[in-house]
Each structure stands twice: as C-alpha cells, then as structure tokens.
Amino acid sequence: MRLLRAFAAAALAVLALTGCSTATAQRAVPPLPRTERDRDDLIDAAQQVLVDRCLARQGLTLPNASAPQDHSASAPQDHSVSAPQDRRLQSALFGHGHPELSATLATGYTVTAHTDGCLAAAERDLYGDQRLWFRTRVVVNNLRAEAQQRMKRDPDYRAATARWTRCVTPAHEARPDPAVSTRCARESGLTRLRARLEPALLARVRAERHGQLTTYRQLRTRALRRAADLYAERTVQVTLKKGSDPS
C-alpha cells in the first residue's frame, strides 16, 4: 500500500473550502468529490493523516516522501535512521508477528494482513470494521481475475489456447515476436473467444458477488464520510489559526 505524504494535503483540498475565510469555529460541511478518482484520493489522503497521527503518538514519523530512500546494495546508505529505529517504524506501521487476517482467492492465491499497526488502525477508523473491509476488498479487487480463471476452464477457450501455443512456438529456441503472438491470437480464435467470454463471465461473477459488492460500496461510503469529516476538522483548525493571526 502506498503512503502518499506529499500528496495528502493536495488530495484533501479536492473538497470546496467552504467557510475557510472566517475565523469562526463552525465546521465546514463540504460536498463529496464527484469523480471516483477524486474520491479515492480523498480516502488515501485521510488514511495518510490518520497514519501520521498514529505514528506521532509513538514518537515516530515516516521518512520524507519527497526524498525516497534507495536501499539497493549499490546506492549510498542513509544512516539518519538506524536499523532498530527502522524496524520499530515498520512494526508500528504494518504490524508484527503472524498476520491475523487471511483470505484465499478463487485463483488460489492467499492474501494476508495484520490487525495491529497504524495502517490497520486507520482502516478501522475509516471503514469501521477492518476485518469485514479486508475480506470484502480482497473479493471485489479480484473479480476480473476470478472471471479469467473461469474462462481458462472453458473447453473452447482451452482449445483455442492450444492452437495459439502451436502457432507461436518457434522452430528454434528464440522467443516469439510480439507481432507473431498477436497474429496467432487472432488466427487461433483466442482473441475472439476472450472478447466474448470475459465480459459474460465477469457479469456472472459480479452477480454472484452481489452481497460483497454491496458491502464494499457501503464501507467505502462510510470511509468517504469519515474522510470528509476529517477534512472539516482540519479546516476548522486552519481557520482558527488564521483568525488568531494579527496579519
């Protein structure tokens, strides 16, 4: 999960700055962003703020996002943070020990997460139920992968894949040219089958996962409202500071 410290302040500003010009303590009630991208940005920014607060309570801060550290062996090492301090930060941020949450996807992959750490605490603050959010998010984020997994089991698709494999297999050891791969996908019927099967299977998966999709939207709406509240709280703080400035 990416933590966008430098981006957080800008993302919070996607909401209208209603009431910021006064020195009153009245909370602004801004509208939610209209686009999905802006809503994602708002939630990400709010999560960053919550994570920063959680770390601050432990006397920790994240490295400056504007100066990312390169930990490759060939790069000069930045010794401003010692190894014990770094381990403490990692543990405070992501949790430690064995992950408490686990979900196995239809594709066979298993996703895990911790319930301790500042990221987990931020998710509980935003979504209310971290365990439910984890399970729901894992399912919803992998709907297309689940549909593709089903497509691979389709007899016609498997036959087309076999024809494609024979077509692209080179006579020697050299890797096939991308243009050859594209031509073989078309000639084998793989492109046509994928275009027909994948949307239909994805629609079927989404219908079967209707309950999880509904829960996902509900939890995300809760997170948006909480993020807007957090923005309003910060707006009041900034307004009061500006109001107390003699200039």
SELUMVO-607769 format. One line per field, with one value per residue (C-alpha): residue number from 1; residue in one letter; z, x, y. Coordinates in Angstrom, 1 decimal, always signed. Each point is the difference from the previous one (the first is absolute). Layout:
! residues N
k <- NUM, ... .
r <- A, ... .
up <- Z, ... .
east <- X, ... .
north <- Y, ... .
//
This chain:
! residues 247
k <- 1, 2, 3, 4, 5, 6, 7, 8, 9, 10, 11, 12, 13, 14, 15, 16, 17, 18, 19, 20, 21, 22, 23, 24, 25, 26, 27, 28, 29, 30, 31, 32, 33, 34, 35, 36, 37, 38, 39, 40, 41, 42, 43, 44, 45, 46, 47, 48, 49, 50, 51, 52, 53, 54, 55, 56, 57, 58, 59, 60, 61, 62, 63, 64, 65, 66, 67, 68, 69, 70, 71, 72, 73, 74, 75, 76, 77, 78, 79, 80, 81, 82, 83, 84, 85, 86, 87, 88, 89, 90, 91, 92, 93, 94, 95, 96, 97, 98, 99, 100, 101, 102, 103, 104, 105, 106, 107, 108, 109, 110, 111, 112, 113, 114, 115, 116, 117, 118, 119, 120, 121, 122, 123, 124, 125, 126, 127, 128, 129, 130, 131, 132, 133, 134, 135, 136, 137, 138, 139, 140, 141, 142, 143, 144, 145, 146, 147, 148, 149, 150, 151, 152, 153, 154, 155, 156, 157, 158, 159, 160, 161, 162, 163, 164, 165, 166, 167, 168, 169, 170, 171, 172, 173, 174, 175, 176, 177, 178, 179, 180, 181, 182, 183, 184, 185, 186, 187, 188, 189, 190, 191, 192, 193, 194, 195, 196, 197, 198, 199, 200, 201, 202, 203, 204, 205, 206, 207, 208, 209, 210, 211, 212, 213, 214, 215, 216, 217, 218, 219, 220, 221, 222, 223, 224, 225, 226, 227, 228, 229, 230, 231, 232, 233, 234, 235, 236, 237, 238, 239, 240, 241, 242, 243, 244, 245, 246, 247 .
r <- M, R, L, L, R, A, F, A, A, A, A, L, A, V, L, A, L, T, G, C, S, T, A, T, A, Q, R, A, V, P, P, L, P, R, T, E, R, D, R, D, D, L, I, D, A, A, Q, Q, V, L, V, D, R, C, L, A, R, Q, G, L, T, L, P, N, A, S, A, P, Q, D, H, S, A, S, A, P, Q, D, H, S, V, S, A, P, Q, D, R, R, L, Q, S, A, L, F, G, H, G, H, P, E, L, S, A, T, L, A, T, G, Y, T, V, T, A, H, T, D, G, C, L, A, A, A, E, R, D, L, Y, G, D, Q, R, L, W, F, R, T, R, V, V, V, N, N, L, R, A, E, A, Q, Q, R, M, K, R, D, P, D, Y, R, A, A, T, A, R, W, T, R, C, V, T, P, A, H, E, A, R, P, D, P, A, V, S, T, R, C, A, R, E, S, G, L, T, R, L, R, A, R, L, E, P, A, L, L, A, R, V, R, A, E, R, H, G, Q, L, T, T, Y, R, Q, L, R, T, R, A, L, R, R, A, A, D, L, Y, A, E, R, T, V, Q, V, T, L, K, K, G, S, D, P, S .
up <- +0.0, -1.0, +2.6, -1.8, +2.6, -2.6, -1.6, +3.1, +0.4, -3.7, +0.0, +3.0, -2.0, -2.6, +2.1, -0.1, +2.7, +1.4, +3.0, +0.0, -0.4, +3.4, +3.5, +1.5, +1.3, -2.1, -1.8, -3.8, -1.6, -3.4, -2.8, -0.8, -3.1, -3.2, -1.8, +1.2, -0.4, +2.3, +2.5, +0.0, +0.5, +2.9, +1.8, -0.6, +1.4, +3.0, +0.7, -0.3, +2.6, +2.4, -0.5, +0.7, +3.2, +1.2, -0.6, +1.7, +3.1, +0.1, -0.7, -3.5, -3.5, -3.5, -2.1, -2.2, -3.1, -2.0, +0.5, -0.3, +1.2, -2.3, +2.0, -3.0, +0.7, -2.4, +1.4, +2.8, +3.2, +2.0, +3.6, +1.4, +1.2, +1.7, -0.6, +3.3, -0.6, -3.4, +1.3, +2.6, -2.7, -2.2, +3.0, +1.0, -3.5, -1.3, +3.2, +1.1, +0.5, -1.9, -2.1, +1.6, -3.1, -3.0, -3.1, -2.8, -3.4, -2.6, -1.9, +2.8, +1.3, +3.7, +1.2, +3.6, +2.2, +3.6, +2.4, +2.0, -1.3, -1.1, -3.4, +1.6, +2.5, -2.8, -1.8, +3.1, +0.4, -3.7, -0.7, +3.5, -0.3, -1.3, -0.2, -2.1, -2.2, -0.5, -1.1, -2.2, -1.6, -0.8, -1.8, -1.9, -1.1, -1.6, -1.8, -3.4, +1.0, +1.1, -3.3, -1.9, +2.1, -1.1, -3.6, +0.0, +0.9, -3.0, -2.5, -3.1, +1.6, +0.9, -3.5, -1.4, +2.5, -1.3, -3.6, +1.0, +1.8, -3.1, -2.1, +2.1, +0.8, -1.9, -2.0, +2.0, +3.6, -0.7, +1.6, -2.3, -1.3, +1.5, -3.4, -0.5, +3.3, -1.0, -3.4, +1.5, +2.6, -2.9, -2.2, +2.8, +1.0, +3.4, -0.3, -1.1, +2.8, +2.6, -1.1, +0.2, +3.1, +2.4, +0.2, +0.4, +2.7, +1.8, +0.0, +1.5, +2.7, +0.9, +0.3, +2.2, +2.2, +0.2, +3.8, +0.2, -2.5, +2.0, +3.2, -1.8, -1.1, +3.4, +1.7, -2.5, +0.4, +3.7, -0.6, -2.3, +2.7, +2.6, -2.3, -0.6, +3.8, +0.4, -2.7, +1.8, +3.3, -1.6, -1.7, +3.4, +1.4, -2.9, +0.2, +3.7, -0.5, -2.8, +2.2, +2.8, -2.3, +0.4, -3.7 .
east <- +0.0, +1.4, +0.1, -0.1, +1.2, +0.8, -3.4, -2.1, -0.5, -0.8, -2.5, -1.8, -0.4, -2.2, -3.0, -1.2, +1.4, -3.4, +0.3, +3.8, -0.1, -1.4, +1.6, -3.0, +0.2, -3.0, +0.7, +0.0, -2.3, +1.6, -1.6, +1.6, +2.2, -1.9, +2.5, +1.1, +3.7, -0.5, -1.9, +2.9, +2.4, -2.0, -0.1, +3.7, +0.8, -2.2, +1.7, +3.4, -1.1, -1.2, +3.2, +2.1, -1.9, +0.3, +3.8, +0.3, -1.5, +2.8, +2.6, +0.5, -0.2, +0.2, +3.0, -0.6, -1.8, +1.6, +3.4, -0.5, +2.8, +1.7, +0.9, +1.7, +3.4, +1.7, -1.5, +1.5, -1.8, -1.8, +0.9, -2.4, -2.2, +1.6, -1.0, -1.7, -2.0, -0.9, -1.2, -2.0, -1.6, -0.8, -1.6, -2.0, -1.2, -0.8, -0.3, +2.2, -0.2, -2.2, -2.7, -3.4, -2.1, +0.1, -2.1, +0.5, -1.1, -1.8, +3.3, +1.8, +2.0, -0.2, +0.0, +0.9, -0.1, +0.7, -2.6, +2.7, +2.0, -0.9, -1.3, -2.5, -1.0, -0.6, -2.2, -2.1, -0.4, -1.1, -2.0, -1.2, +0.7, +3.5, -0.6, -3.1, +1.7, +3.0, -2.2, -2.2, +2.8, +1.9, -3.0, -1.0, +3.5, +0.4, -3.3, +1.6, +2.7, -2.8, -1.7, +3.2, +0.6, -3.4, +0.7, +3.1, -2.2, -2.2, +0.5, -0.1, +2.4, +2.4, -0.1, +0.7, +2.8, +1.5, -0.2, +1.6, +2.9, +0.7, -0.1, +2.5, +2.4, +3.1, +2.0, +3.1, +0.5, -0.5, -3.0, -2.9, -0.4, -2.9, -1.4, -0.1, -1.7, -2.7, -0.5, -0.3, -2.5, -2.2, +0.5, -0.6, -3.3, +1.4, -0.6, -3.6, -0.7, +1.5, -2.0, -3.2, +0.6, +1.7, -2.8, -2.7, +2.0, +0.8, -3.7, -0.8, +2.7, -1.3, -3.5, +1.1, +2.0, -2.8, +0.0, +3.7, -0.3, -2.8, +2.0, +3.1, -2.0, -1.5, +3.4, +1.6, -2.8, +0.6, +3.7, -0.8, -2.2, +2.7, +2.6, -2.3, -0.4, +3.8, +0.3, -2.5, +1.9, +3.2, -1.8, -1.2, +3.5, +1.5, -2.8, +0.6, +3.7, -0.6, -2.5, +2.5, +2.7, +0.2, +0.8 .
north <- +0.0, +3.3, +2.8, +3.4, +2.5, +2.8, -0.6, -0.1, +3.8, +0.4, -2.8, +1.4, +3.2, -1.6, +1.0, +3.5, +2.2, +1.1, +2.3, +0.3, +3.8, +0.6, -0.3, -1.9, -3.6, -1.0, -3.3, +0.1, -2.6, -0.5, -2.1, -3.3, -0.1, -0.9, -2.3, -3.4, +1.1, +3.0, -2.2, -2.5, +2.9, +1.4, -3.4, -0.5, +3.4, -0.5, -3.4, +1.8, +2.5, -2.7, -2.0, +3.1, +0.7, -3.6, +0.0, +3.4, -1.4, -2.5, +2.6, -1.2, +1.7, -1.3, +0.9, +3.0, -1.2, +2.7, -1.7, -3.7, -2.2, -2.5, -3.1, -1.8, -1.4, +2.4, +3.1, +2.1, -0.8, +2.7, -0.6, +2.7, -2.8, -3.0, -3.6, -0.4, +3.2, -1.1, -3.4, +1.8, +2.2, -2.9, -1.8, +3.0, +0.6, -3.5, -2.0, -2.9, -3.8, -2.3, +1.7, -0.3, +0.4, -2.5, -0.5, -2.5, +1.1, -2.1, +0.2, -1.9, +3.0, +0.8, +3.6, +0.9, +3.1, +1.0, +1.4, +1.9, +2.9, +3.5, -1.0, -2.4, +2.7, +2.5, -2.6, -0.6, +3.8, +0.4, -3.1, -1.0, -3.7, -0.8, -3.8, +0.5, +2.6, -2.3, -3.0, +2.1, +2.0, -3.2, -1.5, +3.2, +0.8, -3.5, -0.4, +0.3, -2.5, -2.4, +0.4, -0.6, -3.2, -1.3, +0.9, -2.1, -3.0, +0.5, -2.9, +2.3, +2.4, -2.8, -1.3, +3.5, +0.4, -3.3, +1.2, +3.3, -1.8, -2.1, +3.1, +2.1, -2.9, +0.9, -2.5, +0.9, +1.2, +3.7, +1.7, +0.6, +3.6, +2.0, +0.5, -3.8, -0.5, +2.6, -1.6, -3.5, +1.2, +1.3, -3.0, -2.6, +1.7, +0.8, +3.8, -0.5, -2.5, +2.2, +3.0, -2.1, -2.0, +2.4, +2.7, -2.7, -1.8, +3.2, +0.9, -3.4, +0.3, +3.5, -1.3, -2.9, +2.5, +2.5, -0.1, +0.7, +2.8, +1.6, -0.2, +1.4, +3.1, +0.5, -0.2, +2.3, +2.5, -0.1, +0.7, +2.9, +1.6, -0.5, +1.5, +3.0, +0.4, -0.2, +2.7, +2.2, -0.4, +1.1, +2.9, +1.3, -0.3, +2.0, +2.6, +0.5, +0.4, +2.6, +1.8, +0.4, +1.4, +3.8, +0.3 .
//
